[in-house]
Amino acid sequence: MAFVAIGFEHVVANMYFIPAGIFLHIWAGIAAPAAFDPASLSWISFLWKSMVLVTIGNFIGGAVFVGMSYWGAYLRPVSGDKIEPR
């Protein structure tokens, strides 16, 4: 929840938050803030902008950050050019 609260996008969190917003707008008729266009919140934009693009970003970010973290923790060269597990 903190990940989303600070403004990052995560595909699993978006699977709840965006459909909940769509359903609240459609079923409950809850008014949107003045700066927000409710027409931009649709299932097509959810699938394209959130599911596809955020999944690609999460995959790349996870591969880079988790991979680099593990490399730094376990495979970083201790001395010289030789790579040894710690």
RODO-2510 file (C-alpha; in nm, 4 decimals, decimal comma):
residues 86
     n   res          X          Y          Z
     1     m     0,0000     0,0000     0,0000
     2     a     0,2882     0,2372     0,0743
     3     f     0,4285     0,1639    -0,2725
     4     v     0,1103     0,2986    -0,4308
     5     a     0,0676     0,5796    -0,1766
     6     i     0,4011     0,7373    -0,2755
     7     g     0,2993     0,7389    -0,6408
     8     f     0,4552     0,4269    -0,7892
     9     e     0,2522     0,1926    -1,0057
    10     h     0,2328    -0,1794    -0,9371
    11     v     0,0274    -0,4078    -1,1542
    12     v    -0,1096    -0,6164    -0,8649
    13     a    -0,2187    -0,3073    -0,6697
    14     n    -0,3725    -0,1599    -0,9861
    15     m    -0,5786    -0,4784    -1,0292
    16     y    -0,7737    -0,3633    -0,7240
    17     f    -0,7596     0,0162    -0,7204
    18     i    -0,8524     0,0941    -1,0814
    19     p    -1,1480    -0,1476    -1,1165
    20     a    -1,2713    -0,0269    -0,7762
    21     g    -1,2666     0,3288    -0,9106
    22     i    -1,4441     0,2249    -1,2311
    23     f    -1,7133     0,0389    -1,0368
    24     l    -1,7631     0,3277    -0,7923
    25     h    -1,8046     0,5693    -1,0798
    26     i    -2,0454     0,3440    -1,2737
    27     w    -2,2557     0,1867    -0,9974
    28     a    -2,2515     0,4363    -0,7156
    29     g    -2,2431     0,7480    -0,9313
    30     i    -1,9741     0,9010    -0,7138
    31     a    -1,8652     1,2332    -0,8572
    32     a    -1,5062     1,2715    -0,9685
    33     p    -1,2839     1,5631    -0,8659
    34     a    -1,3054     1,8679    -1,0931
    35     a    -0,9578     1,8139    -1,2431
    36     f    -1,0338     1,4525    -1,3385
    37     d    -1,2150     1,3455    -1,6533
    38     p    -1,4233     1,0332    -1,5709
    39     a    -1,4345     0,9393    -1,9398
    40     s    -1,0619     0,8674    -1,9262
    41     l    -1,1269     0,5899    -1,6729
    42     s    -1,2370     0,2995    -1,8894
    43     w    -1,1674    -0,0702    -1,9191
    44     i    -0,9655    -0,0191    -2,2388
    45     s    -0,7398     0,2437    -2,0817
    46     f    -0,7078     0,0233    -1,7716
    47     l    -0,5954    -0,2741    -1,9791
    48     w    -0,3569    -0,0751    -2,1987
    49     k    -0,2086     0,1861    -1,9649
    50     s    -0,2102    -0,0173    -1,6475
    51     m    -0,1969    -0,3856    -1,7202
    52     v     0,0305    -0,3865    -2,0255
    53     l     0,2595    -0,0886    -1,9671
    54     v     0,2891    -0,1251    -1,5894
    55     t     0,3547    -0,5000    -1,6240
    56     i     0,6417    -0,4272    -1,8622
    57     g     0,7773    -0,1611    -1,6259
    58     n     0,7458    -0,3885    -1,3216
    59     f     0,9190    -0,6702    -1,5075
    60     i     1,2102    -0,4520    -1,6199
    61     g     1,2392    -0,2737    -1,2847
    62     g     1,2214    -0,5973    -1,0896
    63     a     1,4767    -0,7672    -1,3112
    64     v     1,7186    -0,4750    -1,2847
    65     f     1,6765    -0,3839    -0,9170
    66     v     1,6370    -0,7346    -0,7762
    67     g     1,9071    -0,8683    -1,0067
    68     m     2,1502    -0,5928    -0,9116
    69     s     2,0690    -0,6387    -0,5425
    70     y     2,1441    -1,0103    -0,5596
    71     w     2,4571    -0,9451    -0,7640
    72     g     2,5772    -0,6963    -0,5031
    73     a     2,4935    -0,9281    -0,2161
    74     y     2,6232    -1,2581    -0,3526
    75     l     2,8273    -1,2303    -0,6735
    76     r     3,0162    -0,9020    -0,6490
    77     p     3,3883    -0,9562    -0,7092
    78     v     3,5769    -0,9702    -0,3809
    79     s     3,9231    -0,9169    -0,5247
    80     g     4,0585    -0,8868    -0,8798
    81     d     3,8586    -1,0105    -1,1768
    82     k     3,7532    -1,3404    -1,0251
    83     i     3,3816    -1,3597    -0,9363
    84     e     3,3190    -1,5791    -0,6357
    85     p     3,0113    -1,6361    -0,4232
    86     r     3,0528    -1,5008    -0,0734
***
